[in-house]
Amino acid sequence: MAFLALGINHKTASVSVREKVAFVPERMVEAQQRFCSETGSHEVAILSTCNRTELYLAHELADPQPLLHWLANYHGVPLNDLSACAYAHPAEHAVQHMMRVACGLDSMVLGEPQILGQMKSAYAVAREAGTVGPMLGRLFQSTFNAAKQVRSSTAIGENPVSVAFAAVSLSRQIFSDLRHSQALLIGAGETITLVARHLHEQGIKRIVVANRTLERARALAEQFGAHAVLLSEIPQELVNSDIVISSTASQLPILGKGMVESALKKRKHRPIFMVDIAVPRDIEPQVGELDDVYLYSVDDLQEVINENLKSRQQAAQAAEELVAQCVADFMQQMRALSAVDVVRSYRERAESLRDEELAKALRALRNGSSAEQALQQLARGLTNKLVHSPSVQLKKLSAAGRQDALTLAQELLALNTPDSLT
């Protein structure tokens, strides 16, 4: 059984492509079950975030193209468009990729911790779907352990840097003093919570949290003394909002050009800074065409993020070395597990032969043979049967010129070694 990591991310695909292959959380269980049913795969877990959509598999397929074809069909995306930005990491490279992702080494924000939580959620959903078996389960557990080691042994998580932090940093460049500004946060997930925390620490005048469900909006708002509203109330709040940061799982835009244009007129064209962190996007791209609107997507935040990453570069090198060791340890465990099945089969065969010869010896005793005769026959019979199959196979290999196999057999059977003579 081999491993495979297949997908796209912020390095290979633009946000316009990533949003087309993002999975709806409510349909993730069904999607994974359908994937296994339609591709013949036994184990799969899907990770879908604003920066990546990846499939992690334990599979026996040599060609990942049929799997990519399924992904394209599922989302209605032309296969050529997806193939141009997709990657497939097989075997040991898949293990390394998963561990690097979990440690934040493959993130837009180097070392960001949110991805580990997202991977844990992906694993939990795959278990709920029944698409994670022993192989992928072992890989996920080793991946989580690797991430834990990296967090505890390196400084990669210090000096917090995230998409949320970058968004707030950029807002400070446009509004130098946030104490006179109002922020409208759309969504109530982990990213928006981080945004709210950063804005609150900067002393922003007022925060409004808009969400599909008022209960979740209130739960978040209470943490930072904010005001909670429903998504339907966004047009009224938009008029008084200088900063708008959105991150929801909506499949359709929440802010359209007309809504923002109307708000700008009432604001007498006071500028609005907007950051759309969502994939698919929450804010129509056309909004960026309006005067007095500064609209940024997750991809636009990269320059801001880069300025805050210098302190993590040295830690990243240490993290990479730790990951490499964790990959080596995991692969060694997998190789050992492969031997377990062979040893089990060999032992079962030997025990079956033993039982056959023991039964013959007991019959001989009942028929009047002496104990010595029965034991000698048992020893001869068992020895002959144990060495018969290996002897036949070794003769065939020798006739075929497989000297390498004969050398391996000597090592495997401990022949011509000091231990074999004791």
Steps between C-alpha positions, in 0.01 A plus 500: 500500500642839395418857602410790273441872559314661209373855465559871443605783728576871510840441341366322192151643447341845515206569729267488198597135447515405867148622565367275223635184663423590862278242672187608685541392866142369519565262209848382597388164640299424189785616273753264659263205491423575138871527419571153637198353325578651161879460496537168679718661769485355849630788710474874440486822702434840341645826630331810357601848621525843342858423395482136394288204400684173552410132498703266718478136399622155585467337158646254253451704184816581308339780298341794687332630184167318560484656846563846359234429239253424780585828675444694179169327431374545854547877484421541132847637424674429166761230557766698311452799730545282806791299359692821433521584871464164677775295664524137605746392769539121519623268776762658729450841335131487599599438862746789492243730338232425760741559786624828348141616454409415861807688629413811300810464282291497181265780604473848357585616851804298605437313823135605537327272752145497357582240235564231763151546638359486148685174434366353823149599395553342157611178669196502730261551208667222300461267798133599518469417131666163558770572242801479733651159562806379692756624246376858470418502871863423586621771262273765653606411855869517402432831325339648811792378712747660259316832523503478879877440501562794267286733714669398824857478370530799266412869503291481184183586691645808669438859384142426384444548129178405326266608223293667772804683635598607148151635433505710815857618430393617155200683644736691730694618194181653358348620829796594716287531815239226531352663810279709272395213269220245489556147370237271352602137529300253292503143629565353843764235438856466624653751256245771581554432871873567451420817305272620778769430761765693304264795441398504865867506605553798268226690684255527211198717574225247416467149362187358339477125438257387229415133462234271356400396851469771763591261781851437364547871427410584859731233641791661315391859563483447876871417512601843371215730598370500142151528352338200329270516197361271232630497143178673393604807703831546317374784269417720802827422680707546184421872498689554827780247442850611406641147501325190364661158540309193387560128540198269463426166336236651273494367145367833367631857548358684801606850398413611148607808309157662529482464877845653550433778248187597690690507830774720352247761393362520854855517635565794270781293347702453816729204413434142604778246546386146416672164536337188358661199667234254386529235228261509314508878524246688715550832321440533126830588326319788323479678835870575458418715196318755716672823598571530872512121548826320579422131441753228578471124459698234689753500218552876533606460861819316407721811492384605847556148628853481360604800708403315817667170421869576531514392865364157410744405225769358728238308700361361175831332420500324835137400441586354159770285659255376761244418232761308301575288807129442566452390138792256529361359825153456353626328186707265716185416697311431177776271373492315831123462470544357151720227647238420763259359241772283346616373840141428602434300184825307538425423864147383417637269232766361737243442772274319252788270398584443866142401578498255208820327616391503863176327404701232315725448805202462732341245266829308493507491879144374517588230246783369717811685381753591764532859617850515353379387155207744507727793595755414231228484236351827626838674475576361152156574363486855637852580379427368149179698468648824636795496259315362195346818359805724564727235344287479185489878464875537556575242227276691258668830584845345465409359158383846397834654601353691796816512709360803682209290625737227621709755688184645656387148598829441680450822695132427567568145624814604691720253307881514515490744790641454850147491646403212272781284637403532866 
